[in-house]
Amino acid sequence: LALIAGKAIIIYVLARSFGIRSSARWLVTLGLAQAGEFGFVLLSFSLQNNVIPADLAELLALVVAISMLLAPALFIFFDKVLMPRFEAGQPQREHDNIEEMGAVLIAGIGRFGQIVNRLLVANGIKTVVLDHDAKQVDNLRQLEVKSYFGDATRAELLETAGIEEVDLFVIAIDDRERAVDLVRHIKQRCPNLAILARAFDQIHYYQLKQAGAEYVIKETYHAALDLGCEALTRLGFHPFRAEQLKNTFIAVENETVEGMYQNWVTSTDSGMSPGYRELFMQQEAAIRAAMQEDPGDHHSEHERGRNSPPKSFSEDKGATTSADDD
């Protein structure tokens, strides 16, 4: 403890002299207060060169080991005790006054919500964007993206934002649990309002759908499919054929997702139940079977690498144009 306290005092003074802000100053202090593995190296070197006696080396090695053992406790102390005090001492910013109403209310203007908002605004649709990250809101305002600071889970802010008048509510907040709670709250308050939500994974998809969201999309789903389509093209598949296979994959998943969702809803197992695993394996088998078929041209699977598009497919449509119907 004396070793940790001594190092902490020295590091704290140095951090303060370099102008490191208070919370970061304590993080640096507690993060470097314990001894490191290099201490064992120095002790071993000193012992080999008869700088210190063996009994003292053993005692110092024990001190180093104990200080390293206490390192996690120091970080827990910072996270649970010090950090809440710093946050409580900071002035809380009041939510912005919403000046204009829009047809679409978007909760969350991070990497996902930004794209949704840009597409809507580019097509002349007025939006009201809420985000609880003040820095993000200020940065977007510098880019002339109108957004408002505020917690979209607060009922009074939603009322100010015109939740009763909007046509759509888009949920793209980064907290998965709060997103589910928000869907449930909005559905209770405005049962006829269409809710579109972003999911982080398959389970989150099910949770949002169960809460009442009409349309849910997994944030990485289409990006992963586009990358997979590009991979097929680079491995020798004709671009049109790769696009067909991607669309077939989507179609089979869309046909089977409802059954998997219903199984998840009725399952008492919070994890992956045997019934769900069986449905998943059936889905994978259906996808593999569908990949061997070509409903457009009925090419042989042995020609999969160089299948040409049908005559109705124009080359100037580009490699990423999909078939009309798979």
N, C-alpha and C positions, 0 to 999 in steps of 0.2 A: 504493500500500500504506500509506503514511503517513496518507493521508486516511481510509482504512478503519479503520486501527488507532486513530487519534485519535477518530473518531466512536464506535467500538466501546467504547472505555474510558469515554467520557462516558455513553453509553446504558446500559452495564452498571451503572455507579455509580447512575444514576437509577433503573433497574429494581430494584436491590437496596434502595434507600432506600424505594421504594414497596411493598416486601414481596412482590414477584413471586417465585414458587418457582423453584428452580434451573433446571429444564429449560425452562420458559417464559421465564425470564430470558435464557438463551442464544439462544433462538429470536427473541426481540424484538431482542436485540443484533445478531445476524447478519443479521436481516431488514432492519434500518434502517441498517446500517453503511455501505452504499454510497451514493454521491450519486444524486440523482434528476433527472428531466427539468427540474425547476424551476431546477437549476443552469445549464442552457443559457439559460434566460430571464434570469437575473440577469447572466450574462456578456454577453449581447447588450445588455441595458439599460445595463450599465456601460460597454461599448465605445461605444455611441451617445452617451453623455454624457461621454466622455473621462475616465472615472474611472480606467481602467487602459489601458495601451498594447496595441496589437493583438497583438504577439508574446506577451505574457503571457496575453492572452485565449485565444489558440490553444493555449497550453500547458495552461491550466486546463481548457479544453474537452476536451483529450485525456485529462486526469486523470479528469474526470467520466465520459467514455465508457468508459475502462478499468475504473473502479470498478463501473459498471453491468454490464459484460461479466463481471466476476467474481462477480456476485450469485448465479447458479445454482450455482457451485462452493461458495459459502458454505452454501447449503441442503443440498447433497450432503454436505458435511463434517459438518453438524449431524445429518443423518439416519443416516449411515454410521459416524460416529466418536463423536460426543457422546451421541446418544440411547441407543445400546446400553450405554454406561457407566452412564447414569442408571438404566436398567432393571435392569442387573446389580446395582447398589447397593441396589435396593429389596428388602426382605424378601419372599420368595416364600410365599404363603399355601398352607398344606397343604389338600388336598381334604377336604371334610366327611365325617364318619362317617355313613353312610346307616343310618337307624334302622329304617325300615320297607320292606317289599317291596311290590311292586304287580304288577298284571296287564300293565301297559304301561310300557315304558321310553322316555322321550322325551329325545333329545339336542338341546338348544337351546331356550331359553325366551324368544326374541326375539318380534318382532311376530307371527310365524307360529306358533311353538310354543305361545305363550300361549293362542291361540284353541283349538288342538287340545286342550290340557290342560284348559281351562275347560269345554269341551263334555263331555269324558270324566268329569271330576270331578262335574259337574252331574248326570250320570246314574249316580252311585254307583260309578264305576270307579276303583280305586286306581291311581295313577301314581307313577312315580319319575322326577323331572325333574333332568337334569344340565345345567350350563352353566359355561363357563370364564370368564365375565364376573362377577367377584365383586360389582361394584357392582349389576349387574342382579339377581343373586340376593338381595342384601340389600334392594333396593328392593321386590322381590316379596314378601319375607318380611314387610315392613311392611304389605302388603295381605293377609297371611295366606295367601299362595300358597306351599305347601311346595315348596321346590326346594333342590338341593344344589350347592355349588361343586365343580367338578372337570372335568377334560378327558376327554370321552367317548371319545376315541381311545386312552386308556390301558387296556391289557388288565386290569390289576389292579383298576382302578376299576369296570370293567364287571362283573367277577366279584363285587365287593362289592355292586354294584347288583342282582345277581340275574339276570344275562343268561341263565343256564341255565334259569331258571324262568319268565320272563315269556312272555306269549302273543304280544305284538306289540312291535316296536321301531320307533319313529318317529324319523326323522332330519330335524332342522330347523336344523342349524347353518349359520352364515353363510359359512363357507369352502367354496367349491364343490369344490376339490380334496380337502380333508379329508373331505368328505361322501362322495365316491366311494370314497376309500380305506377309510372306515369301513364302507361297505356291503360292500366286498370282504372286509374282515377279519371282519366278523360272519358273512358267508355261509360263510367257510371254517371258522369256529369252531362255528357253530350252523347247519348247512345247512337245517334244517327250520323255523327261526324266520322268521316273516313279517316283512318289512321294508317299511315305508311311508316314502317320502322326498319331500322338497320339492325341486323343481328351479327354477333361476333362469331358464332359457330352454330352447329346443328341443334344442340340443346337449347341455346338461347333463342333460336328460331322457333322451337316448339313453345317455349315459355311466353314469347311475345304473342304468338298466335293464340295460345290459350287465354292470354289476358284480354284479347279482343282486337288485335291489329288485323285489318283487312288484308294488307299486303306486307310481307316481310321478305327481306333480301339479305343474304349473307354477304358481308362486305367484300370478301376476297373471291367469291364464287366465279363471277364472270371474268375477272382478271386472270384467275387460274386457268379457266377454259381457253381464253385467248392465248395465253402463253403455251398451253398444251397444243393448241391448233398450230401455232408457229413452230413448235417442236416437230410436229408431224410433217409440216411442209419442208423443214430443213432436213428431215430424214428421208425425203424422196416422195412423199405424198403430193399429188397435185393439189394446189391451193383450194380448188373447188371441192375436191374430195375431202380434204381436211375440214373444211367448213361444214360439209354434210355430216361428217362424223361427230363434230362438235354439237351440231343441232340435234342429231339423233341421241347423243348422250343426255342433253337437256330434256328432250321429249320423254325418254324413258324415266328419268328421275321425276319429272312432273307427274307421270302416270302413277308412280309408286309412293310418292312422298305422303299422300294423304293417309294411306294405310299404315305407314310407319308412324305418322303423327298420332293416329288413333290408338295404336298399340302403346305408344309412349304415355298418352293420357290415361289409359286404363291400367297401366302397369303399376304395381305397388313397389317395384324395385326402382330406387332413385338412380341406379346406374344403368348398365346395359343388360336388359332382361334376356332370357333365352329366346323368347318370342321375337324381340327386336332384332337380335343377332340373326335369327333365321330369315326374317324379312330383308335384312341388309344383304345377306348372301344371295337371296333370290333376286334382289335388285341388281347385284353385280353380275349374276348369271344372265339376266335379261339384257343388261347393257352389252355384255360380250356377244350374246347371240345377235343383237341388233346391229352390232358393228360388222358382222359378216354379211349383212344384207345391203343391197343398194336399191331402195325403192324407186329411185329415179331412172336408172339405166340398166339395173340388174347385171352389173359387171360381175365377173368371177372374182372371188376373194384373192385369187392368185395374181390378179392384175391391180391389186390395191395400191401399189406404189405409183402407178402412172395413169390412173383413171382420168380420162378427159371429161370436161363438162359437156352437157347435152348441147344440141345446136341452139337451143333457146338462150343459152348462157353466153353473154357477150364478154369478150376479154377486157373491154375497156371499163367494165364494172369494177375491176380490181380484185385482188386476191382475197379480200376479206368479205366479199359479197356472198350472202348465204342463199341457198335454194329457197324457192317460194314455199314449197311443201315437201317435207321429208316423209 
